[in-house]
Amino acid sequence: MDLEQKSIERIKMASEMSLHHYGKPLICTYSGGKDSDVMLELFKRSGVPFEVHNSHTTVDAPPTVYHIRDTFRDLELAGIACDIDYHRQPDGHFLTMWNIIPQKLMPPTRTVRYCCKSLKEGYGANRMIATGVRWAESAQRRGREAFEYLASTKAGRIAASTEVMLANDNDTSRRLIEKCEMKAKTVCNPIIDWKDSDIWDFYWHECKHHNPLYQIGYTRVGCIGCPLAGKKERVCGFPDIRAGI
């Protein structure tokens, strides 16, 4: 089975689990980068019902923001539900990078990445989501699994992880999942074993629309000033361009 078909089968399995345990469609998380576009295309080819979600970081490059808006407009015209989380707080204010930094008294660093926890990882409680996490991206991600269950305690994560992985079994132990009342976030990583070369090849040949930053030489389109980005990956000093212009 090739990578594309394997990933589509993972999406189909995750969709079945989402509909059964949560009674809601699987969510495809979307950031506007190449991994997100590859995963979105795989979702379309899978034929499963799904929703698409973007967590607005407030520090994405303008071309990335435009690309997300254009993609979501096309999805909505196709009848696919899309959602952008602007992190509105109970007091009515919006959580942004610019008001988090004064609270933390320091900008994010390679060892203190409170930005991701605050602006990216809080979404998806009591839902099943799919992410573009890949082993090839970092040594830390090589310990991740294709299916993960994020509970509030370490013991809960271990027990739930075992239950979720049983979805690959065909014997009677499969019932443990079917009877499990999943209350926390469950995560599927459909493209976890894709190499960078696999992503780029699929992205340029199979995805119809591309983030314009890649077209001018960037290999990473994460947040502006991300401490994890190398010198050649930092998005800064670019013209305000849009796809197709």
URPE-V296062 format. One record per run of one state. SS is the DSSP state (alpha for helix, beta for strand, coil for the rest). FROM is the first residue (numbers start at 1). TO is the last residue. Records with the same first field share a line. If there is no record, write none. Layout:
SS=FROM-TO + FROM-TO
This chain:
coil=1-2 + 22-25 + 30-33 + 47-49 + 56-61 + 78-81 + 86-87 + 89-93 + 95-96 + 105-113 + 120-127 + 131-134 + 138-139 + 144-146 + 151-153 + 169-171 + 179-184 + 189-195 + 207-211 + 216-245
alpha=3-21 + 34-46 + 62-77 + 97-104 + 114-119 + 135-137 + 140-143 + 154-168 + 172-178 + 196-206 + 212-215
beta=26-29 + 50-55 + 82-85 + 88-88 + 94-94 + 128-130 + 147-150 + 185-188
